[in-house]
Amino acid sequence: MRSRKVKSQIIMASVILLMVMMTPVQARQLMSVEYMDSAYSAYPYVRFVEDGDKLSMSDEDFFNIAGKVVFPVSQYRLNPSDPFLRELDQVVLPGINRDSLQLIQMIIRGAASPEGPTQVNEKLGTKRAEALFDYVKSRLSFPVRDDKFKFDVDIEDYSTLCLLMKRADDPDYDYVKSLVDRCQANGQMAKVKRELQTARKGQLWRRLLKDYFPDLRAARIVLVFRHYVPEEPEPVVIEEEPVLEPVVVPVIPETETLAIDTVVTPIEVPVVVTEPEWLPRREVLSVKTNLLFYGVYMPSGYDRWCPIPNVAVEYYPKKGHFTFGGSFDFPWWQDYAAHKYFQIRNYQLEARYYLRSGDIDSNPPGEGPAFRGLYLQGYAHGGLFGICFDANRGWVGEGFGAGVGAGYVMGLSRKGHWRLELGLQVGFFHCKYDPYQYENPVDPNYRDGLYYYKWTQSPSLFKKRQYRYTWLGPTRVGVTLTYDLLYRRINKKGVSFKHSEKR
């Protein structure tokens, strides 16, 4: 871009030097024709036509000269760091304002790649064209009339796809081109997508998705201006002002009043009803489960696989670093014949602090989860348990604990709805419990098929939960799979189960 700017400056300096040697009329003609063509020759999307003419071009001509902005998948917001937008903002549009060019037409085309639903692609292409138009319009020093602005939407840009394949000498070009032409002639464009998706068991579609579709997600623009030759101004003739006779104004006596009847007619203001927009949404509540818990194995006499079913939720505010959640672990395995039990109810509440802010302004929808990366955690939990290894070794009790943790969240899907968490918690757990056994511990000959606390003294002296145990160290290791369950509609109240990136 710097070389283009230097080239324009050299051309302008040469033109100014020539203007010194010309008459005023010749200089103005040079500035309006030769200068304009030369100064903007480095920017093919800026075109000039003679007065009264229109720029006519084919789809291929438009593709060759148009400036373009390429968007990420499912997105329509402009990225200010895009090279083409920087060129417009820093060089081209300031030059247009400086030279007071007369706009004849602004041609913009927005497009979407074919992989999404057709209705969504149409709205996405429209939003991309409107975004580029608003960007250019906001930086021009003169108003843009509606009749000067024209934009088209290539719902699923198969024409550009064929053009890209032709230029790449793609071996499947003839097949795709003939398919597009045939379906377009019969008004069956929906059939193009179906046949491309099934061709060669989907291999062709996957290759097109990788090699060509990213270039189709774009908005392209051509600016057309008029060659303006200013006319020689006509001399201004100053006429002498006529001498006016004095005008006598009658004096109205103070006793007289003027009666003025004023009739006010109400003006009806039409109410403009706009269609509702499809607004982007952000995650508000996720559901998750710890995958490691499903592979738990209990040794030391129990000798069994004991998966721990578990579920957790996490709530995401609109902004800030904190999120809040809770989890529930509920293994409830039992085998009466072998006297083996693994029964736990554990409830946990937690708060997380993500080092990366989750503000909506800095995390646009559709670009991955807002709250991701490294986080710190504080938690508290409590529950009850009943564990038995055999007829003589069983424990029942309740406990509570608290601690801190750390982890890392990463996106698994393109839009971030599926995530994977790696986490570790460290803290303490304190419980009160009693051991128990199968059958009466006082009289082994008395057999009733029940479980008893291990107590051989007087029953009147027995008190529940006489034993204590405290653990200090790691309390949980997690490899957690997360899915967004509820979504927040941005700039609008309410939540929804269905995600949408349309606006």
Secondary structure as UniProt FT lines:
FT   HELIX           2..20
FT   HELIX           24..32
FT   HELIX           34..39
FT   TURN            40..42
FT   TURN            44..45
FT   STRAND          46..49
FT   TURN            51..52
FT   HELIX           59..65
FT   STRAND          67..70
FT   TURN            73..74
FT   TURN            80..81
FT   HELIX           83..87
FT   HELIX           88..92
FT   HELIX           93..99
FT   STRAND          102..111
FT   TURN            114..115
FT   HELIX           118..139
FT   HELIX           146..148
FT   STRAND          149..154
FT   TURN            155..156
FT   HELIX           158..167
FT   TURN            168..169
FT   TURN            171..172
FT   HELIX           173..185
FT   TURN            186..187
FT   HELIX           190..198
FT   HELIX           199..202
FT   HELIX           203..211
FT   HELIX           213..216
FT   STRAND          218..226
FT   TURN            254..255
FT   STRAND          281..290
FT   HELIX           291..295
FT   STRAND          297..298
FT   TURN            299..302
FT   STRAND          304..305
FT   STRAND          310..315
FT   STRAND          322..329
FT   STRAND          332..335
FT   TURN            336..339
FT   STRAND          340..354
FT   TURN            360..362
FT   TURN            365..366
FT   STRAND          373..390
FT   TURN            391..392
FT   STRAND          393..411
FT   TURN            414..415
FT   STRAND          418..438
FT   TURN            444..445
FT   STRAND          451..453
FT   HELIX           459..461
FT   STRAND          467..489
FT   TURN            490..491
FT   STRAND          495..496
//
